[in-house]
């Protein structure tokens, strides 16, 4: 094993001396320069790892103007099981062979998320930003566009300027779910929506209403809770409504946590899914593959979304056009096919 004298930090110069290469060649090899032969890049990388070489970020930034950091501004929310873990796993997959490092910056409300984005831009803390839970007129994304700062969002906006995004077809999920429930025999439907300021609230509601008009089904809104409410509040709201007169007989639940809370609430009051009330859900965790009785569900692959977001951001940093970096994950298997 290659060793360095104690208390001496390995440098590009020591790597160069060890291999008989110039410092410039070592630097370019470590940055993945395709003009350096693949064999040389591998040799330099293997030697750097053996020596315990760690790049001097401060010097690197002064020299290149780049931080080699990508920041994930990650809001905390309860409606999706393992959202953060899945998203980060996908991002790491895409960044694994790049020179970028991921820094996760959690936030707990819209104001804090906006302040975090502004701080990153103002202080040059990252080369690009990944963010989620978009709004139609998202102030974070407006700021990033105005400052020409590279980013990719999980979710769309209604801003006039095109921007990179990866999203899920929530309109299609709600639309297909209504048709699935009506075909099963439900005639009074209810959907649990996220908070109104979020873009995917509107996509879900638009898909739901379009299908309700087509089928002629009746419907009602649940206003006491949202998809973002704590599960105990969702369970209480479901118990209350389903012990009142003329409850719905079809439920659309666009999140794992809300669906689990609803199943527990229905069981507590003696109602059986698929018999007394029909349900469809959107899951991200895979948990509903093991729930009995089986609930028709659509899977949203958050890890795949994270991987594509990171890949898009790297492309954006390399000069790709924003309008070429937009993707909506389609429903490969609708609820009616379960």
C-alpha positions in Angstrom: 0.0 0.0 0.0 1.2 3.5 -0.8 1.8 5.6 2.3 2.5 9.2 3.0 4.6 10.5 5.9 2.5 11.3 8.9 0.9 14.8 9.1 1.5 15.4 5.4 -1.6 15.8 3.3 -1.4 14.2 -0.1 -1.5 16.8 -2.9 -1.7 16.7 -6.7 2.1 17.4 -6.7 2.8 14.3 -4.6 0.6 12.2 -6.9 2.5 13.6 -9.9 5.9 12.9 -8.4 4.8 9.3 -7.6 3.7 8.6 -11.1 6.2 10.7 -13.0 3.5 12.9 -14.5 3.1 16.7 -14.6 0.8 18.4 -12.0 -1.3 19.7 -14.9 -1.9 16.1 -16.2 -2.9 14.9 -12.7 -5.3 17.8 -12.2 -7.0 17.2 -15.6 -7.2 13.4 -14.9 -8.8 14.0 -11.5 -11.4 16.3 -13.1 -12.3 13.6 -15.6 -10.9 15.5 -18.7 -11.8 13.2 -21.7 -8.7 14.4 -23.5 -6.6 12.5 -21.0 -6.3 8.8 -21.8 -8.7 6.6 -19.9 -5.9 4.4 -18.6 -4.1 7.5 -17.3 -7.2 8.8 -15.6 -7.7 5.4 -13.9 -4.1 5.3 -12.8 -4.2 8.8 -11.3 -7.6 8.1 -9.6 -6.4 4.8 -8.1 -3.2 6.4 -6.9 -5.1 9.3 -5.4 -7.4 7.0 -3.5 -4.5 4.9 -2.3 -2.7 8.0 -1.0 -5.9 9.3 0.7 -5.9 12.4 -1.5 -8.8 14.8 -0.8 -9.3 17.8 -3.1 -8.7 21.3 -1.6 -12.1 22.7 -2.2 -11.1 26.3 -1.4 -8.1 26.2 -3.8 -10.3 24.5 -6.4 -12.9 27.1 -6.2 -10.4 30.0 -6.5 -8.9 28.3 -9.5 -12.0 27.3 -11.4 -14.9 29.4 -9.9 -16.7 26.1 -9.3 -17.6 24.4 -6.0 -18.2 21.0 -7.5 -21.2 20.9 -5.1 -24.9 20.3 -5.9 -27.4 21.4 -3.2 -30.6 19.5 -2.7 -33.1 21.8 -0.9 -35.3 19.2 0.7 -38.6 20.1 2.4 -39.9 17.9 5.2 -43.3 16.4 4.6 -45.3 13.5 5.8 -47.5 12.4 2.8 -44.9 10.2 1.1 -43.0 7.4 2.9 -39.2 7.6 2.3 -39.4 10.4 -0.2 -36.1 11.9 0.9 -34.3 8.6 1.1 -35.5 7.6 -2.4 -34.7 10.9 -4.0 -31.2 11.0 -2.5 -30.5 7.4 -3.6 -31.4 8.3 -7.1 -29.3 11.5 -7.1 -26.3 9.6 -5.8 -26.6 7.1 -8.6 -26.4 9.8 -11.2 -23.6 11.7 -9.4 -21.5 8.6 -8.7 -19.3 8.9 -11.7 -19.1 12.7 -11.7 -16.9 15.1 -9.8 -19.9 16.6 -8.0 -20.7 16.2 -4.3 -24.2 16.4 -2.9 -25.1 18.6 0.0 -28.6 18.1 1.5 -30.2 21.3 3.0 -33.5 20.5 4.8 -36.2 23.1 5.1 -39.5 23.2 6.9 -41.7 25.8 5.2 -41.9 27.8 2.0 -40.2 30.9 3.5 -37.3 28.9 4.8 -36.9 27.1 1.4 -36.8 30.5 -0.4 -34.2 31.9 2.0 -32.1 28.8 1.6 -32.1 29.1 -2.2 -31.2 32.8 -2.0 -28.3 32.1 0.4 -26.9 29.5 -2.0 -27.1 31.8 -5.0 -25.8 34.9 -3.2 -22.9 33.1 -1.5 -22.0 30.8 -4.4 -22.4 27.7 -2.1 -23.1 25.3 -5.0 -22.9 25.0 -8.8 -26.5 23.9 -9.1 -29.7 23.3 -7.1 -32.2 20.5 -7.0 -35.6 21.3 -5.3 -39.1 19.9 -5.0 -42.7 20.7 -4.0 -43.1 23.4 -6.7 -45.8 26.0 -6.8 -47.5 27.5 -9.9 -45.7 30.9 -9.4 -42.7 29.5 -7.4 -40.7 32.3 -6.0 -37.6 30.1 -5.6 -37.6 29.2 -9.3 -38.3 32.8 -10.3 -35.2 33.8 -8.4 -33.1 31.1 -9.9 -34.2 32.0 -13.4 -33.6 35.7 -12.9 -30.1 34.9 -11.7 -29.4 32.4 -14.4 -28.5 29.8 -11.8 -28.6 26.1 -12.9 -31.3 24.0 -11.2 -33.8 21.2 -11.8 -37.1 20.9 -10.0 -39.2 17.9 -9.0 -42.5 19.3 -10.2 -43.6 21.9 -12.6 -44.7 25.5 -12.4 -46.8 27.8 -14.5 -44.0 30.3 -15.2 -43.7 31.6 -18.8 -39.9 30.9 -18.9 -39.1 27.2 -19.6 -37.1 25.5 -16.9 -35.8 21.9 -16.3 -38.0 19.6 -14.3 -38.9 16.0 -13.7 -42.6 15.4 -12.7 -45.2 12.7 -12.3 -48.4 12.5 -14.2 -50.7 13.4 -11.3 -53.5 14.5 -13.6 -53.4 11.0 -15.2 -53.4 9.3 -11.9 -56.5 11.1 -10.6 -58.3 10.7 -14.0 -57.6 7.0 -14.2 -58.5 6.5 -10.6 -62.0 8.0 -11.1 -62.7 5.7 -14.0 -61.4 2.7 -12.0 -63.6 3.5 -9.0 -66.7 4.0 -11.1 -66.1 0.8 -13.0 -65.9 -1.0 -9.6 -69.3 0.3 -8.7 -68.6 3.5 -6.7 -70.9 6.5 -7.4 -69.9 9.1 -4.8 -66.1 9.9 -4.9 -63.7 11.8 -2.7 -60.1 12.7 -3.3 -57.6 13.8 -0.6 -55.6 16.7 -2.1 -52.3 18.3 -1.0 -52.1 21.9 0.1 -53.6 24.3 -2.5 -50.4 26.3 -3.1 -48.6 23.3 -4.6 -48.7 22.7 -8.3 -49.6 19.0 -8.0 -52.7 19.9 -6.1 -54.0 21.5 -9.2 -53.0 18.7 -11.5 -54.7 16.1 -9.2 -57.9 18.2 -9.0 -58.0 18.9 -12.7 -57.7 15.2 -13.5 -60.3 14.3 -10.9 -62.8 16.9 -12.1 -62.3 16.0 -15.8 -63.1 12.3 -15.1 -66.0 13.1 -12.8 -67.6 15.2 -15.5 -67.1 12.4 -18.0 -68.6 9.6 -15.8 -71.3 11.7 -14.2 -70.3 10.5 -10.8 -71.1 12.6 -7.7 -68.3 13.8 -5.5 -67.4 15.8 -2.4 -64.4 17.6 -1.1 -62.7 16.9 2.3 -61.7 20.2 3.6 -60.7 19.4 7.2 -57.4 17.8 6.2 -55.0 17.7 3.3 -52.5 15.2 2.0 -49.9 17.0 4.2 -51.8 16.6 7.4 -50.5 14.3 10.2 -51.8 10.7 9.7 -53.7 10.8 13.0 -55.6 13.9 11.7 -56.4 12.1 8.5 -57.6 9.0 10.3 -59.9 11.2 12.5 -61.4 13.0 9.5 -62.1 9.7 7.8 -63.7 8.2 10.8 -65.9 11.3 11.3 -67.1 11.4 7.7 -67.7 7.7 7.3 -69.8 7.5 10.4 -72.0 10.3 9.1 -74.9 9.9 6.7 -74.4 9.2 3.0 -70.6 8.8 3.1 -68.6 8.5 -0.2 -68.0 5.0 -1.5 -64.9 5.7 -3.5 -61.6 7.2 -2.2 -58.5 8.5 -4.1 -55.5 8.7 -1.9 -52.3 10.1 -3.6 -49.8 9.1 -0.8 -48.7 6.1 1.2 -49.1 7.7 4.6 -52.6 9.0 4.0 -53.7 5.6 2.6 -52.4 3.7 5.6 -54.1 6.1 8.0 -57.3 5.7 6.0 -57.2 1.9 6.1 -56.7 1.9 9.8 -59.6 4.3 10.3 -61.9 2.3 8.1 -61.0 -0.9 10.0 -61.6 0.8 13.3 -65.2 1.5 12.3 -65.8 -1.9 10.7 -65.7 -0.9 7.0 -64.0 -3.2 4.5 -62.0 -1.9 1.5 -63.3 -3.3 -1.8 -66.7 -4.1 -0.2 -68.0 -1.1 1.7 -65.7 1.5 0.1 -63.4 1.3 -3.0 -60.0 2.8 -2.8 -57.1 3.6 -5.2 -53.8 5.0 -4.0 -50.4 6.3 -5.3 -47.5 4.7 -3.6 -43.8 5.5 -3.6 -42.5 3.0 -1.0 -43.8 -0.4 -2.3 -45.5 -0.9 1.1 -48.9 -1.6 -0.6 -47.6 -4.6 -2.3 -47.9 -6.2 1.2 -51.2 -4.7 2.3 -54.2 -7.0 2.5 -56.8 -6.8 1.2 -54.9 -5.6 -1.8 -55.5 -2.0 -2.7 -55.2 -0.9 -6.4 -52.2 1.4 -6.6 -49.9 3.2 -9.0 -46.2 3.4 -8.2 -44.3 6.7 -8.5 -40.6 5.9 -8.8 -38.9 8.7 -6.7 -35.4 7.2 -7.0 -35.7 7.2 -10.8 -36.9 10.8 -10.6 -33.9 11.8 -8.5 -31.5 10.1 -10.8 -32.9 11.9 -13.8 -33.0 15.2 -12.0 -29.3 15.0 -11.2 -28.5 13.9 -14.8 -30.4 16.8 -16.1 -28.6 19.2 -13.8 -25.2 18.0 -15.0 -26.4 18.5 -18.6 -27.6 22.0 -17.7 -24.3 22.8 -16.1 -22.7 21.7 -19.4 -24.9 24.1 -21.4 -28.0 22.1 -22.4 -31.2 24.1 -23.1 -33.8 24.2 -20.3 -36.6 23.1 -22.7 -34.7 20.0 -23.6 -34.5 18.9 -19.9 -38.2 18.3 -19.1 -39.8 15.0 -18.4 -43.1 13.8 -17.0 -43.2 10.2 -15.6 -46.2 8.4 -17.2 -48.4 5.9 -15.5 -47.2 2.6 -17.0 -49.9 0.6 -15.2 -53.1 2.3 -14.3 -55.1 1.5 -11.2 -57.8 -0.2 -13.3 -55.2 -2.8 -14.4 -54.4 -4.0 -10.8 
